[in-house]
């Protein structure tokens, strides 16, 4: 843009949102205004915002846009060494260039008592430019030297002397600044400068000068330096005053950007697409059923409350499960309750009551909730703890019916386990692709066992219909009330495969005090 044969323009921005707007309307470059960034942060343009705070703002601006940004870098925030570090950090954030002014740090805005502001020593300021040039790694990074001679009350000769020194020190362009309401300073400078180097101007004070006149003078670039922040201030003042006065949004709603427009500028649509790609539940209506009707057998701990209300790390097992489901976007949660059912009353869950919980097992509880089994349903025991990645793996599996099986298990005569025989044993390299259930039982021998069903599974596609049909078939059996999930799985695999997703550890079934202690540690 500096080398263009025609005049170019930079528009001020002060945050990611304003920067994106500047690009969208068609500007080819952005001015990262020190005044505007300071104002947006609520501080004065006197280096009250630290350079690292300015960098934070610039990073959001850079991330939000694809066009080059020229930072108003004040005096470089210190001496040559500060300048070197500034250039390094700007390049890391893909900022295209920096403009530094030949005043002393900390600076004061040029339009506030400019005549009283001392200028930097020419050689010292030239050293900053050289330091910046020696530090840059990107050959396209731009160093602009801003000459404040006119602002400080010096004449044309001093402006020319400084500009030439800065050009020879390696500046890519000269920004000649003036606070007059007419372009006479700029005219005089350009006449003597003779187009020896690109010149940038900031016509904030001499705004009525036609842009064509700048073209005639040979100006390379014009910066519209602070008008977005000024427009924003006026808009916010008017809007706030009216809402305060009217105590209503009716009169203002049609005069401000819609919420949908804010979402568009923020890139909400891209996030929605990304969610569909990367989140397992995105775009799906996923629900869950938690089977939590049993009392449990942990002595006094479950004497007056169901096992699912035992606490691990100050949260009940049920709360932990609900939180895990919520975090992956599962909000439709049904809990089958039984023992002390009135104590299971959480916000944002629905309940199904198993009033025969003392004489039935978990399959009967699932049967009572069969209407909740839909196209994408996760089913869980109410007394298990598991790490979050297990649920994500389950949701990312596309089989009609998938169960989670822990591969590291051993038969324990003191504890009933849902043992599994699979089509393939666990293999670290093959992970668990193409592994299917062959048998589920509590009585398999150690030689037959490939793992243990942890009490977490899901159905997708036509899996819901298959499960409902199997439940219907088993419900006519005289021992149905005493049947378990193992019986359901064994019924299903007669006609349809049940996929296995292997895990290693990272879960606990709470049946004993030892289990409870281990769960607390995990």
VENLINRA-V763681 format. One line per field, one symbol per residue. ss: DSSP state (A for helix, B for strand, O for the rest). phi: phi as a letter, one per 20 degrees, with the letter a starting at -180 (. if undefined). burial: b if it has 24 or more other ideal C-beta (glycine too) atoms within 12 Angstrom, else e. A space follows every 10 residues. Layout:
# VENLINRA-V763681
ss=???
phi=???
burial=???
This chain:
# VENLINRA-V763681
ss=OOOOOOOBBB BBBOOAAAAA AAAAAOOOBB BBOAAAAAAA OOOOOOOOOO AAAAAAAAAA AAAAOOOBBB BBOOOOOOOA AAAAAAAAAA AAOOOOBBBB BOBOOOOOOO OOOAAAOOBO OAAAAAAAAA AAAAAOOOOO OBBBBBBOOO OOOOOAAAAA AAAAAAAAAO OOBBBBOOOO OOOAAAAAAA AAAOOOOOBB BOOOOOOOOO AAAAAAAOOO BBBBOOAAAA AAAAAAAAAA AAAAAAOOOO OOAAAOOOAA AAAAAAOAAA AAAAAAAAOO OOOOOOBBBB BBOOOOOOAA AAOOOOAAAO BBOOBBAAAA AAAAAAAOOO OBBBBBBOOO AAAOOOOOOB BBBOOOOOOO OAAAAAAAOA AAOOOOBBBB BOOBBBOAAA AAAAAAOOOO BBBBBBOOOO OOOOOOOOBB BBOOOOBOOO BOOOOBBBBB BOOOOOOOOO BBBBBBBBBO OOAAAAAAAA AAAAAOOOOA AAOOAAAAAA AAOOOOOOBB BBBOOOBBBO OOAAAAAAAA AO
phi=.feffdfdcd dfbcafffff fgfffpfebc eeffffffff encfeclfef ffffgfffff fffeccefdd efelenmqeg fffffffgff ffdmefacdc dedeefecgf edlffeefef fgffffffff ffffefdefe fddddeedff feneefgfff ffgffffffp feaddedbdf ecefffgfff fefmlfagcd ccefedffff fffffffnfe bddeebffff ffffffffff fffffelaeg fdgfdcffff ffgfffnfff ffffffedef dfmdedcccd eceffncdmf fdfcbfgfef dclmcfgfgf fffffgfdne decddedbgl ffeebdfmcd ccedfdffdc dfffffffdf feecfccedb fecdcbffff fffffeedff ccdeceeebc fcfebfceec ddfbffcgfe lcfmdcfdac aedfegfefd rcfencbbcc legfffffff fffffeffeg fdfcfgffff ffffcbfdfd dfccmmbbee dcffgfffff ff
burial=bbeeeebbbb bbbbbbbbbb bbbeeebbbb bbbbbbbbbb eeeebbbebe beebbebbbb bbebbebbbb bbbbbbbbeb ebbbbbbebb bebbbbbbbb bbbbbbbbbb eeebeebebb ebebbbbbbb bbbebbeeee bbbbbbbbbb bbebebebbb bbbbbbbebb bbbbbbbbbb eebebbbebb eebeeebbbb bbbbbbeebe eeebeebbbb bbbbbbbbbe ebeeeeeeee eeeeeeeeee eeeeeeeeee eeeebeeeee eeeeeeeeeb beebebbbbb bbbbbbebee bbeebbbbbb ebeeebbbbb bbbbbeebbb ebbbbbbbbb beebebeebb bbebeebeeb bbbbbbbbbb ebbbebbbbb bbbbbbbeeb bbbbbbbebb bbbbbbbebe eeeeeebbbb bbbbebeeee ebeebbbbbb bbebeeeebb bbbbbbbbbb eebbebbbeb beebbeeeeb eebbbbbbbb bbbeebebbb bbbbebbbbb bbeebbeebe ee
